[in-house]
Amino acid sequence: MDDMYGSDVLAAGWRERGAKKVRDIAAERDLVVEVADDGYCGAVTRVQGGNVELEDYNGRKRVFPLGGGFMIDGEPVRLMPPGPVKQATRRTASGSFAVADQRARVALPSRILVEGKHDAELVEKVWGADLRVEGVVVEFLQGLDRLDELLAVEPPSAERRYGVLVDHLVAGSKETRIADAILRGPHGQHLKIVGHPFIDVWQCVKPQTLGIRSWPEIPRGTDWKTGICQAFGWPHESQGDTGRAWQFILSKVTTYRDLEPALLGRVEELIDFVTEPTA
C-alpha cells in the first residue's frame, strides 16, 4: 500500500511543501505595487532607511517597511533595496509590467475615443504598450460635437463599447452639456464618457515636467494654445507653430508620473471599460 504521507514524518521542508513562492523584487523608482493588508496601490518614489515610500494616483504618499506584504498583478512579492536584486521585468510608461515578445493582437471592436490628435498622442505615449497588448485602438474625433455623427454611423453595442475622453468636463461647460445629452440618448447604455477639468490636454502635463511653476492664465477671448505660446515666447502665428509647441511639451513626458492624476484615473477607467469581457 502506498504511503500518501511520505515515509519520513520528520523530513525537513514539510512546512514549505506546496506553499506559494514569494519573489524578491527590487524597489526601483516608479514600480507600482499593492499593499496586501489594505489594498493601497502606489508607485515607488524612494527607498530610505529600510522603508519604501509609495505615491498613489492622487499624489498621496505613504511609507512602509521593506520586505513582505506587497503584491504585483495579484502575486505576493518581497520588496528589496534597489541594487542587489536585479529587476527582471521592464515596466511600461504607465507603470505596468511590459509583456515580453508579445505578438500583435487583433484589435477589439471596442474603442477609446479622444477629442483631438494631441490627446491621442499623449495617450499613446504613456499607455500605448498596454493598449497594444489588450488590442485597444484609440481614435480622435476632431471635436466632441462630432461624436453624435460617429455614433449614428457606427452605433455602440454590448460587443462594441466606446470609452470617450473629454477635455474640460466640468459643471456648466459646453462639453458637459454635450456629454450629458449623448448619455441620455439611445446609445448611452454602451458608452462611458469621462474627462479631466483642464481647458486643453496640454494642461494634463504637470508644470514641473516643463520646469515651470504653473501654466499661464490666458485671458478670455484669446485662443488658449496661441496664448500659451505667446506667454512662453514661442512662435504662434500658425497651426504649425502650435503643433511644434505641442511636440516639445510631449517630448518632456516619459512616464505617467509626468501627468496630472485627474487624467491618469480617467484613462485607466476607459481601458477597464472597453476591455471588460462581455457577459
C-alpha positions in Angstrom: 0.0 0.0 0.0 1.4 3.4 -0.9 2.1 5.8 1.9 0.3 9.0 0.9 2.0 11.0 3.7 5.6 10.0 2.8 8.0 7.8 4.6 9.7 10.3 6.9 7.5 12.5 9.0 10.5 14.4 10.4 11.9 15.3 6.9 12.9 18.9 6.5 10.8 21.3 4.4 7.4 19.9 5.2 6.0 23.3 6.1 7.1 24.8 2.8 5.9 22.0 0.7 3.1 23.3 -1.6 3.4 26.9 -0.3 3.4 29.7 -2.9 6.9 31.0 -3.6 7.3 34.8 -3.0 9.5 36.6 -5.4 12.1 39.2 -4.3 11.7 42.4 -6.3 13.9 45.4 -6.2 12.0 48.5 -5.1 13.1 50.6 -8.2 11.6 54.0 -8.7 8.1 54.0 -10.5 7.5 50.3 -9.7 3.7 50.0 -9.0 2.8 47.7 -6.1 -0.3 47.0 -4.0 -0.2 46.7 -0.2 -1.7 43.3 0.7 -3.2 44.4 4.0 -5.4 47.3 2.9 -5.3 47.4 -0.9 -3.4 50.7 -1.1 -1.7 50.9 -4.6 1.1 53.3 -5.4 4.4 53.8 -7.2 7.8 53.7 -5.5 9.2 57.2 -5.1 12.2 56.4 -2.8 13.8 53.9 -0.6 15.4 55.1 2.6 16.4 53.5 5.9 14.7 50.2 5.4 11.5 51.8 4.3 9.8 52.4 0.9 7.7 55.4 0.0 4.7 54.9 -2.3 2.7 57.5 -4.1 -0.8 56.8 -5.4 -2.6 58.2 -8.5 -4.0 61.1 -6.4 -0.5 62.2 -5.2 -0.9 60.8 -1.7 2.3 59.3 -0.2 2.7 56.6 2.4 5.7 54.8 3.9 6.0 51.1 4.5 8.9 48.8 5.7 10.7 46.9 3.0 10.0 43.1 2.9 6.9 41.1 2.5 3.3 42.2 2.4 3.2 43.6 -1.1 1.6 42.3 -4.3 2.2 42.9 -8.1 -0.5 41.7 -10.5 -2.1 39.8 -7.7 1.1 37.9 -6.8 2.8 38.3 -3.4 6.3 39.8 -3.6 9.0 40.9 -1.2 10.3 44.4 -1.8 14.1 44.6 -1.5 16.5 47.6 -1.6 17.3 48.5 -5.2 20.7 47.4 -6.5 21.4 43.9 -5.1 18.3 42.4 -6.6 18.2 42.6 -10.4 14.8 43.7 -11.8 13.9 41.1 -14.3 10.9 42.7 -15.8 10.8 46.0 -17.7 7.9 48.4 -17.0 5.9 50.5 -19.5 5.5 54.2 -19.3 2.2 53.7 -17.5 3.9 51.7 -14.7 2.7 48.3 -15.8 5.0 45.4 -16.4 6.0 45.1 -20.1 5.0 41.9 -21.8 8.0 40.3 -23.5 7.7 39.0 -27.1 4.0 40.0 -27.3 2.6 39.1 -30.7 0.3 41.6 -32.4 -3.3 41.2 -31.3 -6.3 41.7 -33.5 -8.0 44.9 -32.4 -11.1 44.7 -30.2 -14.3 46.1 -31.7 -14.5 48.4 -28.7 -12.6 51.8 -28.9 -11.3 54.6 -26.9 -12.2 58.0 -28.4 -10.5 61.2 -27.7 -11.2 64.7 -28.9 -8.1 65.5 -30.9 -4.7 64.5 -32.2 -2.8 65.8 -29.2 -5.0 63.8 -26.8 -4.4 60.6 -28.9 -0.6 61.2 -29.0 -0.4 61.7 -25.2 -2.4 58.5 -24.5 -0.3 56.6 -27.0 3.0 57.8 -25.4 2.0 56.7 -21.9 -0.4 53.8 -22.4 0.5 52.7 -25.9 2.3 49.5 -24.9 -0.6 48.4 -22.6 -3.2 49.2 -25.3 -1.4 47.1 -27.9 -1.3 44.1 -25.5 -5.1 44.5 -25.0 -5.8 45.1 -28.6 -7.4 48.6 -28.0 -7.4 51.2 -30.7 -7.5 55.0 -29.8 -9.3 57.2 -32.4 -9.7 61.0 -32.3 -12.9 62.8 -33.2 -11.7 66.3 -34.2 -14.1 67.7 -31.6 -16.7 66.3 -29.2 -19.5 67.7 -31.3 -18.7 65.0 -33.9 -19.4 62.2 -31.5 -23.1 62.0 -32.4 -22.2 61.6 -36.1 -19.9 58.7 -35.3 -22.5 57.0 -33.1 -25.1 57.2 -35.9 -22.7 55.6 -38.4 -21.2 53.0 -36.1 -23.5 52.6 -33.1 -22.1 51.0 -30.0 -23.4 47.8 -28.6 -22.6 45.3 -25.8 -19.8 43.9 -28.1 -18.6 47.3 -29.4 -18.3 49.7 -26.5 -16.9 53.2 -26.7 -15.0 54.9 -24.0 -14.7 58.7 -24.5 -12.1 61.0 -23.0 -13.2 64.7 -22.9 -11.4 67.9 -22.2 -12.8 70.5 -19.8 -15.6 68.2 -18.4 -16.7 70.5 -15.6 -20.1 71.6 -14.3 -21.7 74.1 -16.7 -19.2 73.6 -19.6 -20.3 73.1 -23.2 -18.5 69.7 -23.1 -20.6 68.6 -20.1 -23.8 69.6 -21.7 -23.0 67.6 -24.9 -21.8 64.6 -22.9 -25.0 64.5 -20.8 -27.2 64.8 -23.8 -25.5 61.9 -25.5 -25.6 59.7 -22.5 -29.3 60.3 -22.2 -29.8 59.3 -25.8 -30.2 55.8 -27.4 -26.5 54.9 -27.3 -25.8 55.8 -23.7 -26.0 52.3 -22.4 -22.8 51.2 -24.2 -20.9 54.4 -23.7 -18.6 55.7 -20.9 -17.8 59.4 -21.1 -15.2 60.7 -18.6 -13.0 63.8 -18.6 -10.4 66.0 -16.9 -11.1 69.5 -15.7 -8.4 71.3 -17.8 -9.1 73.6 -20.8 -6.9 71.5 -23.0 -4.9 68.3 -22.8 -1.7 70.3 -22.7 -2.5 71.2 -19.1 -2.6 67.5 -18.2 1.2 67.7 -18.3 2.4 68.7 -14.8 4.0 72.2 -14.8 7.2 70.8 -13.1 7.6 68.4 -16.0 8.2 71.5 -18.2 10.3 73.2 -15.5 7.6 75.9 -14.8 5.7 76.7 -11.6 2.3 76.8 -13.2 0.5 77.1 -16.5 0.0 80.7 -17.6 -3.5 82.2 -17.2 -4.9 83.1 -20.7 -7.5 85.9 -21.0 -11.0 85.1 -22.2 -11.3 85.7 -25.9 -7.8 84.5 -26.7 -7.2 81.2 -28.3 -5.8 79.1 -25.5 -3.0 77.4 -27.3 -2.0 80.6 -29.1 -2.0 82.4 -25.7 0.2 79.7 -24.2 2.8 80.0 -27.0 2.8 83.8 -26.6 3.3 83.5 -22.8 6.3 81.3 -23.3 7.7 83.4 -26.1 7.3 80.7 -28.7 6.2 81.2 -32.3 2.4 81.3 -32.5 1.4 82.6 -35.9 0.3 79.4 -37.5 -1.1 75.9 -36.8 2.3 74.6 -37.4 3.7 76.7 -34.6 1.2 75.3 -32.1 1.9 71.8 -33.4 5.7 72.2 -32.8 5.0 73.6 -29.4 3.0 70.5 -28.5 5.7 68.2 -29.8 8.1 70.0 -27.4 5.7 69.5 -24.5 5.1 65.9 -25.4 8.9 65.2 -25.6 9.1 66.0 -21.9 6.6 63.3 -20.9 8.3 60.0 -20.2 6.1 58.2 -17.6 2.7 58.6 -16.1 4.3 60.5 -13.2 4.7 63.5 -15.6 0.9 63.7 -15.9 -1.8 65.1 -13.6 -3.8 62.5 -11.5 -7.0 63.9 -12.9 -6.1 62.4 -16.3 -4.5 59.2 -15.1 -7.5 57.8 -13.3 -9.8 58.6 -16.2 -7.7 56.8 -18.8 -7.5 53.7 -16.6 -11.3 53.8 -16.2 -11.7 53.8 -20.0 -9.2 50.9 -20.5 -11.1 48.8 -17.9 -14.4 49.7 -19.6 -13.5 48.7 -23.2 -11.6 45.6 -22.2 -14.2 44.2 -19.8 -15.4 40.8 -21.1 -18.9 40.8 -22.5 -21.5 38.8 -20.4 
